[in-house]
Amino acid sequence: MKKKSRRIIKVFLILIAILLVLWLIIIIISKIRFKRDKAFLEEKGYSSLVSAGEYAVNVLSYGNENGKHRIIAMAGYGVPDSCITMRRMTAAIEKDNQMIFIDRAGYGISDDTTQDMTVENIVEAYRTALKNAGIKAPYVLMPHSIGGVYATYWESKYPDEIEAVAIIDGTELEEVSPDKQDDVYNEVVLYYRLVKCGLGGTGDLLLKHFLPPKDWLSDEEQKAEYAMTLMTYDSRALLSEIEQEYRNINTAWDSIVTNDIPKIYISTQYFTAEAIEADGILTDEMIDELMNDRKVSKAEVPKSQDERRQLALEDYLEIGRDYKERILLPYLEKLGSCEFVNLPGDHLIYEQKPDACGKIILDFITKLDG
């Protein structure tokens, strides 16, 4: 029995040693890959690091440097490739304006940081980097998703620096209770902790399998997009940003000073049956989910698929109306001078409907000139 136990322990130790060697190899490969991708991004003009204080961030400028407006693209959470994926949308805007894509810490080629990614720190980093890049205020902020939180804080805290704000499906603000640390949030935090700390460089190798290629990108652009994304998803700053999310939302909400800075909010929510039918978003899977919610509430659910579909459509529209009236419109009213525009579609609407989204923003910017 003792000999058998020793053999088992020996085999176990050998397996551990093999795993450790493999882990070390993966870390080395990951570091080699990082250096190679960084050199590629620098060679192709996707690198322009500027000091943001304690670290450097990527600040890329396109369009007309002497144009009428300086438009600052502020990415959504974990999106380091907007300087590539937004360019179809911004093409028309860039003719008469300077378009600046500025990263946050940990995004793409930008430095990582141990600094907490609070809304205050993020906005100060934006301001410092733009100043050091020689890009002077006032700015037209163009945030997407969580970028709307940072833009809201920025234009309330430093209104003299902001000419206008064009929010693309931004995170709508409301006061968030402390107990809203739900299971989904905890799972996401756990995932990023594993990618950063537990997998020792394997996260980026796995992630690529979950990034489908975009057929409208050139081979060079696709390679650059992959490189930027893989550099981002094992950064400490990205984890800190999601850990600070609810705190940042509350801080931005409390900081709002209603003002007359021109603003526009582009919502991708579906508010009409016509839009839902046109885009065919009411799938069988979605119908089942909505019907399951009805079962939970003990509502009677018909067996006919046509009846189920009609009820699901009504429920979906009701959810949209409730969201709009209870959360979105009060947020926009508190901002002040904010036009609401509906462009139904994906959250990454600038990829799905670049021409329509770009026209809305261009028309908004054109109005600033009177």
PyMOL commands that set and color helices and strands:
alter all, ss='L'
color gray80, all
select helices_A, chain A and resi 2-43+82-85+87-90+93-95+119-132+147-157+159-161+183-198+202-210+219-232+236-243+245-255+273-279+284-296+305-335+349-352+354-367
alter helices_A, ss='H'
color red, helices_A
select strands_A, chain A and resi 49-51+56-63+70-74+98-102+139-143+162-168+263-267+338-342
alter strands_A, ss='S'
color yellow, strands_A
deselect
rebuild
show_as cartoon
